[in-house]
Amino acid sequence: MATLIENRKVRFNYEVMDTIEAGIELLGFEVKSLKSSHGSLDGAYVIIRGGEAYAINILIPAYQENNTPKDYESRRNRKLLLTKDEIKKFADIDGGKGLTIVPISIYTKNNRIKVGLAIVRGKKKYDKRNTIKKREADIESRRVMKDR
């Protein structure tokens, strides 16, 4: 399982409640672009419309600019491949309680491209400060242990 793209800001900005794996509908040159680690998940999220899940705002640039269709949009909506039960679970969450569904990573699994999705709740400013303090304390303790 090789990670192609990862959204590192998610764990800092949000509290992860649950994770799930989904397939994604891509074009051939988008697959090539992802396998060469081009793309970004910054600002991406998931919506449920008409019983289907869509990933919004995932940036996947064209693999070769000259060989792509003229009307290709790199931030187009991409359909997620989920079961009806998973979509129903997400539809209940999408409505309220301050919860959001965001993609955490895009990776390969058994020669297929998968998207790791997370149900998240936004952190408050003081929660982010605690995360920074904890991270700095871990770095300092590793530094002390390394010097011994």
VODO-253333 format. One line per field, with one value per residue: residue number from 1; residue in three letters; y, z, x of N, C-alpha, C in turn. Coordinates in Angstrom, 1 decimal, always signed. Each point is the difference from the previous one (the first is absolute). Example, Ala and Ser with C-alpha at 12.3 -4.5 7.8 and 13.67 -1.06 7.14 Angstrom:
<nodes>
pos = c(1_2)
code = c(ALA_SER)
n_y = c(-5.7_+1.1)
n_z = c(+7.8_-0.7)
n_x = c(+13.2_-0.4)
ca_y = c(+1.2_+1.1)
ca_z = c(+0.0_+0.0)
ca_x = c(-0.9_+0.9)
c_y = c(+1.2_+1.1)
c_z = c(+0.0_+0.8)
c_x = c(+0.9_-0.8)
</nodes>
This chain:
<nodes>
pos = c(1_2_3_4_5_6_7_8_9_10_11_12_13_14_15_16_17_18_19_20_21_22_23_24_25_26_27_28_29_30_31_32_33_34_35_36_37_38_39_40_41_42_43_44_45_46_47_48_49_50_51_52_53_54_55_56_57_58_59_60_61_62_63_64_65_66_67_68_69_70_71_72_73_74_75_76_77_78_79_80_81_82_83_84_85_86_87_88_89_90_91_92_93_94_95_96_97_98_99_100_101_102_103_104_105_106_107_108_109_110_111_112_113_114_115_116_117_118_119_120_121_122_123_124_125_126_127_128_129_130_131_132_133_134_135_136_137_138_139_140_141_142_143_144_145_146_147_148)
code = c(MET_ALA_THR_LEU_ILE_GLU_ASN_ARG_LYS_VAL_ARG_PHE_ASN_TYR_GLU_VAL_MET_ASP_THR_ILE_GLU_ALA_GLY_ILE_GLU_LEU_LEU_GLY_PHE_GLU_VAL_LYS_SER_LEU_LYS_SER_SER_HIS_GLY_SER_LEU_ASP_GLY_ALA_TYR_VAL_ILE_ILE_ARG_GLY_GLY_GLU_ALA_TYR_ALA_ILE_ASN_ILE_LEU_ILE_PRO_ALA_TYR_GLN_GLU_ASN_ASN_THR_PRO_LYS_ASP_TYR_GLU_SER_ARG_ARG_ASN_ARG_LYS_LEU_LEU_LEU_THR_LYS_ASP_GLU_ILE_LYS_LYS_PHE_ALA_ASP_ILE_ASP_GLY_GLY_LYS_GLY_LEU_THR_ILE_VAL_PRO_ILE_SER_ILE_TYR_THR_LYS_ASN_ASN_ARG_ILE_LYS_VAL_GLY_LEU_ALA_ILE_VAL_ARG_GLY_LYS_LYS_LYS_TYR_ASP_LYS_ARG_ASN_THR_ILE_LYS_LYS_ARG_GLU_ALA_ASP_ILE_GLU_SER_ARG_ARG_VAL_MET_LYS_ASP_ARG)
n_y = c(-1.2_+0.7_+0.9_+0.5_+0.4_+0.9_+0.1_+0.6_+1.0_-1.1_-0.7_+1.1_+0.2_-1.4_-0.4_-1.0_-0.2_-0.1_-1.2_+0.1_-1.0_+0.7_-0.5_+0.3_+0.8_-0.5_+0.9_-0.6_+1.2_+0.0_-1.3_+0.3_+1.1_-0.7_-1.0_+1.2_-0.1_+0.2_+1.1_+0.4_-0.2_+1.0_+0.2_-1.2_-0.4_-0.6_-0.1_-0.1_-0.4_-0.1_-0.3_+1.0_-0.4_+1.3_-0.1_+1.1_+0.7_-1.2_+0.5_-0.4_+0.5_+0.5_-1.3_+0.2_+1.3_-0.3_-1.1_+1.0_-0.3_+0.8_-0.8_-0.5_-0.3_+0.5_+0.9_-0.8_-0.1_-0.8_-1.0_-0.2_-1.1_+0.1_-0.9_-0.5_-1.0_+0.0_+0.1_-1.0_-0.7_+0.3_-0.4_-0.9_-0.2_-0.1_-0.4_-0.5_+0.5_+0.9_-1.1_-0.3_-0.3_-0.3_+0.1_-1.1_-1.1_+0.0_-1.3_-0.9_-0.9_-1.1_+0.9_+0.4_+1.2_+0.2_+0.5_+0.5_-0.2_+1.2_-0.4_+1.3_+0.5_+1.2_+0.3_+0.3_+1.2_-0.2_-0.8_+0.9_+0.9_-0.8_-0.1_+1.3_+0.3_-0.9_+0.6_+1.3_-0.4_-0.6_+1.1_+0.7_-0.9_+0.0_+1.4_+0.0_-0.9_+0.7_+1.1_-0.9)
n_z = c(+0.0_-1.1_+0.9_-0.8_+0.6_+0.9_+0.7_+0.3_-0.5_-0.5_+0.4_-0.5_-1.1_-0.1_+0.8_-0.2_-0.5_-1.4_-0.5_-1.3_-0.7_-1.1_-1.0_-1.1_-0.6_-0.8_-0.7_-1.1_-0.5_+0.6_-0.4_-1.2_+0.0_+0.5_-0.9_-0.6_+0.9_-1.1_+0.7_+0.4_+1.3_-0.1_+0.9_-0.1_-0.5_+0.7_-1.1_+0.5_-1.3_+0.2_+1.2_-0.4_+0.2_+0.2_-0.5_+0.8_-1.0_-0.5_+0.1_-1.2_-0.1_-1.2_-0.4_-1.2_+0.1_-0.9_+0.8_+0.7_+0.3_-0.9_+0.3_+0.2_+1.1_+0.6_+0.3_-0.9_+0.1_+1.0_-0.7_+1.3_+0.0_+0.5_+1.1_-0.3_+0.8_-0.6_-1.1_+0.5_+0.5_-1.2_-0.6_+0.9_-0.2_-1.4_+0.6_+1.1_+1.2_-1.0_-0.6_-0.5_-1.3_+0.3_-1.2_+0.6_-0.8_-1.0_-0.2_-0.3_-0.4_-0.1_-0.4_+1.1_-0.4_+1.3_+0.6_+0.9_+0.4_+0.5_+1.1_-0.1_+1.1_-0.3_+0.1_+1.3_+0.2_+1.2_-0.7_-1.0_+1.0_+0.5_-1.3_-0.2_+1.2_-0.2_-1.2_+0.5_+0.9_-1.0_-0.7_+1.1_+0.3_-1.3_+0.1_+1.2_-0.4_-1.1_+0.9_+0.6)
n_x = c(+0.9_+0.1_+0.4_-0.9_-1.1_+0.5_-1.0_+1.2_-0.6_-0.5_+1.0_+0.5_-0.7_-0.1_-1.1_+0.8_-1.2_+0.1_+0.5_+0.0_+0.0_+0.4_-0.7_+0.7_-0.9_+1.0_+0.6_+0.4_+0.0_-1.2_-0.2_+0.4_-0.7_-1.0_+0.2_+0.1_-1.0_-0.8_-0.2_-1.2_-0.1_+0.7_-0.9_+0.3_-1.2_-0.9_-0.9_-1.2_-0.2_-1.3_+0.4_+0.8_+1.2_+0.4_+1.2_+0.0_+0.5_+0.1_+1.2_-0.3_+1.2_-0.1_+0.1_-0.6_+0.4_+1.0_+0.0_-0.5_-1.2_-0.4_-1.1_+1.2_-0.6_+1.1_-0.9_-0.3_-1.4_+0.4_-0.6_-0.5_+0.7_-1.2_-0.2_-1.2_+0.4_+1.2_-0.6_-0.9_+1.1_+0.6_-1.1_-0.1_+1.2_-0.1_-1.1_+0.6_-0.2_+0.2_-0.5_+1.2_-0.1_+1.3_+0.6_+0.6_-0.2_+0.8_-0.3_+1.0_-0.9_+0.8_+0.9_-0.7_-0.6_+0.3_-1.1_+0.8_-1.2_-0.3_-0.7_+0.0_+0.5_-0.3_+1.3_-0.1_+0.2_-0.6_-0.8_+0.0_-0.2_-0.9_-0.4_+0.2_-0.5_-0.9_-0.1_+0.1_-0.8_-0.6_+0.1_-0.3_-0.9_-0.3_+0.2_-0.6_-0.9_+0.0_+0.1_-0.8)
ca_y = c(+1.2_+1.2_+1.3_+0.9_+1.4_+0.0_+1.3_+0.0_+1.0_-0.5_-0.4_+1.2_+0.8_-0.7_-1.2_-1.1_-0.8_-1.3_+0.0_-1.0_-0.1_+0.0_+0.1_+1.3_-0.1_+0.8_-0.2_-0.6_+0.9_+0.4_-1.1_+0.1_+1.1_-0.4_-0.9_+0.8_+0.8_+1.4_+0.2_+0.5_-0.2_+1.2_+0.6_-1.0_-0.5_-1.0_+0.3_-1.1_+0.5_-1.0_-1.4_-0.2_+0.8_+0.6_+0.7_+1.4_+0.8_-0.7_+0.4_-1.0_+0.7_-0.9_-0.7_+0.7_+1.1_-0.1_-1.1_+0.0_+0.8_+1.4_+0.4_-0.7_+0.8_-0.7_-0.1_-0.5_-0.9_-1.4_-0.9_-1.0_-1.3_-0.5_-0.8_+0.8_+0.2_+1.0_+1.3_+0.4_+0.4_+1.3_+1.0_+0.4_+0.8_+1.2_+1.0_+0.9_-0.3_+0.6_-1.0_+0.1_-1.1_+0.5_-1.0_+0.1_-0.4_-0.8_-1.0_-1.1_-1.3_-1.0_+0.6_+0.9_+1.2_+0.1_+1.2_-0.2_+1.1_+0.1_+0.8_+0.9_+1.2_+1.1_+0.2_+1.4_+0.6_-0.5_-1.4_+0.0_+0.3_-1.2_-0.9_+0.5_-0.3_-1.5_-0.4_+0.5_-0.8_-1.3_+0.3_+0.3_-1.2_-0.8_+0.6_-0.3_-1.4_-0.2_+0.4_-0.9)
ca_z = c(+0.0_-0.2_+0.1_-1.1_+0.5_+1.4_+0.5_+1.3_+0.8_+0.5_+1.4_+0.8_+0.0_+0.4_+0.8_-0.9_+0.8_-0.6_-1.3_-1.0_-1.3_-1.2_-1.3_-0.6_-1.5_-0.6_-1.3_-0.1_+0.2_+1.5_+0.7_-0.3_+0.8_+1.4_+0.2_+0.0_+1.2_-0.3_+0.5_+1.4_+0.7_+0.8_-0.2_-0.6_+0.9_-0.6_+0.2_-0.5_-0.9_-0.7_+0.3_-0.4_+0.7_-0.9_+0.5_-0.6_+0.2_+0.0_-1.1_-0.7_-1.3_-1.2_-0.1_-1.1_-0.4_-1.4_-0.3_+0.7_-0.7_+0.2_+1.0_+1.3_+1.2_+0.9_+1.3_-0.3_+1.0_-0.4_+0.7_+0.9_-0.1_+1.3_+0.0_+0.4_+1.5_+0.3_-0.4_+0.9_+1.2_-0.2_-0.2_+1.4_+0.6_-0.8_+0.3_+1.1_+1.2_-0.2_-0.5_-1.4_-0.6_-0.8_-0.3_+0.7_-0.9_-1.2_+0.0_-0.8_+0.8_-1.0_-1.3_-0.2_+0.7_+1.0_+0.7_+1.4_+0.5_+1.5_+0.5_+0.8_+0.6_+0.0_+1.3_+0.4_+0.0_+1.1_-0.3_-0.9_+0.8_+0.8_-1.0_-0.2_+1.2_+0.0_-1.1_+0.4_+1.2_-0.6_-0.7_+1.0_+0.7_-1.0_-0.1_+1.3_-0.1_-1.0_+0.5_+1.0)
ca_x = c(-0.9_+0.9_-0.8_+0.3_-0.2_-0.5_-0.4_+0.5_-0.7_-1.3_+0.1_+0.3_-1.2_-1.2_+0.0_-0.5_-1.0_-0.1_+0.6_-0.6_+0.7_-0.9_+0.6_-0.3_-0.1_+1.0_+0.4_+1.3_+1.1_+0.0_+0.7_+1.5_+0.4_+0.0_+1.1_+1.2_-0.1_-0.4_-1.4_-0.1_-1.3_-0.3_-1.3_-0.9_-1.0_-0.9_-1.4_-0.9_-1.0_-0.8_+0.4_+1.4_+1.0_+0.9_+1.2_+0.0_+1.2_+1.3_+0.8_+0.8_+0.4_+0.2_+1.3_+0.7_-0.9_-0.4_-0.8_-1.2_-1.1_+0.0_-1.0_+0.3_+0.0_+0.8_-0.7_-1.3_-0.6_+0.3_-1.0_+0.6_-0.6_-0.4_-1.2_-1.2_+0.0_+0.9_-0.5_-1.0_+0.7_+0.5_-1.1_-0.4_+1.1_+0.1_-1.0_+0.2_+0.9_+1.4_+0.9_+0.3_+0.7_+1.1_+1.0_+1.3_+1.1_-0.2_+1.0_-0.3_-0.2_-0.3_+0.0_-1.2_+0.2_-0.9_+0.0_-0.3_-0.9_-0.1_-1.1_+0.7_-0.6_+1.0_+0.6_+0.1_+1.4_+0.8_+0.3_+1.2_+1.2_+0.3_+0.6_+1.3_+0.8_+0.2_+1.0_+1.3_+0.5_+0.4_+1.3_+1.1_+0.3_+0.8_+1.3_+0.7_+0.3_+1.1_+1.3_+0.5)
c_y = c(+1.2_+1.2_+0.9_+1.4_-0.1_+1.5_+0.1_+1.0_-0.5_-0.3_+1.1_+0.9_-0.6_-1.1_-1.1_-1.0_-1.5_+0.1_-1.1_+0.1_+0.0_+0.0_+1.4_-0.2_+1.0_-0.2_-0.5_+0.9_+0.5_-1.1_+0.2_+1.2_-0.3_-0.9_+0.6_+1.0_+1.5_+0.1_+0.6_-0.2_+1.2_+0.6_-1.0_-0.5_-0.9_+0.5_-1.2_+0.7_-1.1_-1.4_-0.4_+0.9_+0.6_+0.7_+1.3_+0.6_-0.8_+0.4_-1.1_+0.6_-1.1_-0.5_+0.7_+1.0_-0.2_-1.1_-0.1_+0.7_+1.5_+0.5_-0.7_+1.0_-0.8_-0.2_-0.4_-0.9_-1.5_-0.9_-1.0_-1.3_-0.6_-0.8_+0.9_+0.2_+1.1_+1.4_+0.5_+0.5_+1.4_+1.1_+0.5_+1.0_+1.4_+1.2_+1.0_-0.5_+0.5_-1.0_+0.1_-1.3_+0.5_-1.2_+0.2_-0.3_-0.7_-1.0_-1.2_-1.2_-1.0_+0.6_+0.9_+1.2_+0.2_+1.4_-0.3_+1.2_-0.1_+0.9_+0.9_+1.1_+1.0_+0.2_+1.5_+0.5_-0.6_-1.4_+0.0_+0.4_-1.2_-1.0_+0.5_-0.3_-1.4_-0.4_+0.5_-0.8_-1.4_+0.2_+0.2_-1.3_-1.0_+0.5_-0.4_-1.5_-0.3_+0.4_-0.9_-1.1)
c_z = c(+0.0_+0.0_-1.1_+0.4_+1.4_+0.4_+1.5_+0.9_+0.7_+1.5_+0.9_+0.1_+0.5_+0.9_-0.8_+0.9_-0.5_-1.4_-0.8_-1.3_-1.1_-1.3_-0.6_-1.6_-0.6_-1.5_-0.1_+0.2_+1.5_+0.8_-0.1_+0.9_+1.5_+0.3_+0.0_+1.2_-0.2_+0.5_+1.4_+0.5_+0.9_-0.3_-0.6_+1.1_-0.8_+0.2_-0.5_-0.7_-0.7_+0.2_-0.5_+0.7_-1.0_+0.8_-0.7_+0.3_+0.1_-1.2_-0.6_-1.4_-1.1_+0.0_-1.0_-0.5_-1.5_-0.4_+0.7_-0.8_+0.4_+1.1_+1.3_+1.1_+1.1_+1.4_-0.2_+1.1_-0.5_+0.9_+0.8_-0.1_+1.4_-0.1_+0.5_+1.5_+0.4_-0.4_+0.9_+1.3_-0.1_-0.2_+1.4_+0.6_-0.7_+0.5_+1.1_+1.0_-0.2_-0.5_-1.6_-0.4_-0.9_-0.4_+0.7_-1.0_-1.2_-0.1_-0.9_+0.9_-1.1_-1.4_-0.3_+0.8_+1.0_+0.7_+1.5_+0.5_+1.5_+0.3_+1.1_+0.7_+0.2_+1.5_+0.3_+0.1_+1.1_-0.2_-0.9_+0.8_+0.8_-0.9_-0.2_+1.2_+0.1_-1.0_+0.4_+1.2_-0.5_-0.7_+1.0_+0.7_-0.9_-0.1_+1.2_-0.1_-1.0_+0.5_+1.0_-0.5)
c_x = c(+0.9_-0.9_+0.5_-0.1_-0.6_-0.4_+0.4_-0.7_-1.3_+0.2_+0.3_-1.3_-1.2_+0.3_-0.6_-0.9_+0.0_+0.6_-0.6_+0.8_-1.1_+0.8_-0.3_+0.0_+0.9_+0.2_+1.4_+1.1_+0.1_+0.7_+1.5_+0.5_+0.1_+1.2_+1.4_+0.0_-0.3_-1.5_+0.0_-1.4_-0.3_-1.3_-1.0_-1.0_-1.0_-1.4_-0.8_-1.2_-0.7_+0.4_+1.4_+0.9_+1.0_+1.1_+0.1_+1.4_+1.3_+0.7_+0.9_+0.3_+0.2_+1.4_+0.9_-1.0_-0.5_-0.9_-1.3_-1.1_+0.0_-0.9_+0.3_+0.1_+0.7_-0.7_-1.5_-0.5_+0.3_-0.9_+0.8_-0.8_-0.2_-1.2_-1.2_+0.0_+1.0_-0.5_-1.1_+0.5_+0.6_-1.1_-0.5_+1.0_+0.0_-0.9_+0.3_+1.1_+1.4_+1.0_+0.1_+0.7_+1.1_+0.9_+1.3_+1.1_-0.5_+1.1_-0.4_-0.2_-0.4_-0.2_-1.2_+0.4_-1.2_+0.1_-0.3_-0.8_-0.1_-1.2_+0.7_-0.8_+1.1_+0.5_-0.1_+1.4_+0.8_+0.3_+1.3_+1.3_+0.5_+0.7_+1.5_+0.9_+0.4_+1.1_+1.4_+0.5_+0.5_+1.4_+1.1_+0.3_+0.8_+1.4_+0.8_+0.4_+1.1_+1.3_+0.6_+0.8)
</nodes>
